Amino acid sequence: MRSLHQYTIVLRPDDNGTFVAYIPAIAGCHAWGQTSEEAQAELANVFEMIRDEYDEAGQELPQDVEVAVTHAR
């Protein structure tokens, strides 16, 4: 079973001054927090719930994906 540490986590500020953390490889695996630390802590909880759902369904979590960051030209 894969662990949270095997995935790329994207952390970004949101428009309202909060933070969003998500795992691009896993649909629906995202969380918000007042600080980046809170968002990451909440993401860990969401990841555990999703991992349990995959486990109960007898499925493996998806592989990590490569993430590229770019700026519009």
Helices and strands as residue ranges (DSSP letters): G 4-6, E 10-13, E 19-22, E 30-33, H 36-56
